[in-house]
Amino acid sequence: MSVLGILLLIQLIICEFYVFPTPSNFMKALIKALILPVLILLNLIILNLSFKTVIIIFIFSLLSFFLQVAFYLLKKGINDKILFIIKIFLFFILITVLSNILNSDIKLSYYNYLTQHTYHLQIILSLVLLVNPCNIIFKKYFQHFKPQDDYEANHETPKNAGATIGILERLLIFLCLLNQLYTSIGLIFTAKSIARYKRINDEPAFAEYYLIGTLTSVLMSIMVYIISFIII
């Protein structure tokens, strides 16, 4: 993917996972559907593209809008997990094709500026992927492994503490990967295990859920690193 594609992908992720990630009503879904086309059009103003390319991108913007609305309307009739994968795949294809179209008509000065900051864009892409997207994916596909018990009801814990720990864990693992400090990753797991040692020892079901969460964090951090710095 080109450097412009990385920039557009960052905008897509922010739109999809940070602005009404799970819209509760049609109005919020409509607002969310408008954000990506608006961001794309703002890029057009900066890029100063030809009229032909503007028309093509306008069509892409409309397509993005109708896709977002269609997925909101379809979510009650199709398995949410399957729909989520299809939605992300289609938007990724949309951004890839759009970036290839823009590359042929982009101002050289702007392209050179983006190219000089490719590493910074890769870091930003990694950070936006490691926070909300990973949390949402974990809840959607792994939350059902969480043991149903009264522990949290009987023990006062800060709200969203688990999600925050997961974010910090992924960020630290990513920093270790980025700086090739592979042995330091073990210290992260040690600190996390000490905090949950008693419950891990007493509750086998929680121990399994804890292991799933930890391994998922490692896998997500490695995948984000590979996507941002090797595939892209």
N, C-alpha and C positions, 0 to 999 in steps of 0.2 A: 504494500500500500504506500502511496506517495505521502509526503509530509503534509500536504493539504488534506489528504484523507484522514490522517491522524487528528488534525484539528477538527474536522467535521465529526469524526467518531467521538471525540471528547464532548462535543456539543450534543450529540445524540444521547450519550450516556447520561449527561446532566439532565437532559429533557426527560428521558425515560425513567431514571431511578431517583431523581432528586426533586422533581416537580410533580406532586401528587402521584407517588409511585403506585398507589392503589386507589384510584379515584372512586369516591363513594357515591357520586351522583353524575348525571349526564353533563351538567354544567362544568364540573371540574374536568371531566374527560374532554370536553370541547375546548376548554382553555389549554389543557395539556397538548391537544392535537394542533393548536395554533402556534405553539412555541417553536418547534423545530423549523417550520416554514419561515417564521419571522427571523430566526437566527441565520438561516440560509440566505435570505434576502439581504440581511445586514452584511454578510460576506460579499454579496454582489456589489454593494455600494463601495466597499473597500477595494475590491478587485478591479472595478471599472471595466467590466467585460463587454463584449460585443452584443448587439441586439439579439442575434440568433441564439447565443448562449443564454441570455436572459430569459428568452421564451422557453427554452428547454428546461431551465432550472425552475421556472414558474410551474411548469407541468409536473416536475418532480415534487415541488412543494405541495401542490394539490394532491398528488398521489400519497404523500406522507400524511397529510391531513385526513384523507378518507380512510387510509389504513388504520390510523389511530382510532378513529370513530368506529370503524367496522369491528376492530378487536374488542372494543368496550361492549358493543352490542352483542357480540358472539360469545362473550365469556360465560354467560349463563347456560349456554347450550353445548359447549365443548369443554372437555377436561382442561382445567386451568393450567396444569403442568405442560401439557402438549401445546396448548395455545401460546404459552409464554415462549417456548423454544421456537415455534414457527414465527412469532412476531419479531424476536430478536434477530433471527436469521434473515428475514425479509428486509428489515431495516439496515442490517449490515450490508446486504447486497445493494440496497438503494444508495447508501453512502459511498460504497466502493465505486459503483458506476458513475455517480455524480462527481467524485473526485477526479476520475479519469477524464471526464468531459471538461472539467475546470482546468486541468493541467495544460490542455492544448490552447487555452485562451487567457491564461493568467499573466498578469504583469510580471515581467522578469524581476523587477526590483523587489516586489512583494514575495515572490517565490524564493529569491535568494535570502531574504530576511528570515523566512520560515525555515529554510534549509540550515541556516546558521544556528537555529535554536531547536533543531530536531531532538537533541538529547533532553532538553527541558520539556518539550512536548511529550516525550516518552515517559518522563517522570510524572507529569501531570496526569497523563492517561492512566498510569499505574495507580496513582493515589485515588482517582475518582472510581476506579474499578474495585479497589480494596475495601472501600467503606460501604456505602449503601448497596451496590449490586451484590456483593458477597453475602451481606446480611440477608437480603431478600431471597437470594437463591438458597441459602441454608434453611431459612424458615419454610420455604415452599417445598423443598425436596427432602429435608432431614428432620423437621420438627416433630414428625409423628413418632420418631424414636425416643422422644423425651418421656421418661417414666411418669406415670400418673400417680402422684402421691401427695401427701399433705405437708411435705417438708417446707416448701416456700410459704405456705399459709401459717405454719407454726414458728418460722424463723424470719425475722425481719431482714430483708435485703434491699439495697437501693434499686430503684426502678431502672430497668434497662442495663443493669450492671453486667449481665452475661453478654449482651450485644457489644457493649463498650470494651469488655475484655477481649472479645473476639477481634474487634477492629484493631486494638493495640497489638494483639498477638500477630495478626497478619502484617501490620506495618513493620514491626520489629523483624519478623522473618524476612520480609522483602528487603529491608535495609541490610540485613546480614548477607543475603544473596547478592545484592548490588555491590557490596564491598568485599565479597568472597570470604566472609567470616563464618564459614559453615559450622565450625565447632561451637560458636556462640549460640546457635539455635537451641542446643541442648539446655542452656541456662534458662531460656524462656519456658520450656516445658517443666523444668525443675521448680521454678517459682510458682507456676500455675498449679502443679501437683501438690505442693506443700499447702497451698491455700485450701485445696479440696481433699486433703488426704483422708480425714476422718470419714467423710461421706463416701469416698471411693472405696474405702476399706469395709464400710458397713453395708453398702448398698450395691450389689452386683449390677443391677439394672442401670443405676446412675453411672457406674464405672464404664459400662459399655457405651452409654450416651456421651460421656465425657471423652472417651477415646475416639468416637465418631467425629465429635466436634473438633478435637485437636488435629486429627488426621485430615479433616476437611480443610481446616485453616492452612495446614502445610501445603496441601494439594492446590488450593486456590492461590496461595502466594507464589508457588512455583509456576503455575499456569499463567498468572498475570505477568510474571517476569519474562516467561517465554514469549507470550503474545506481544508484549511491549518492546522487547529488545532483540528478539530473534525472528519471529514470524513477520512482524511489522517492521 
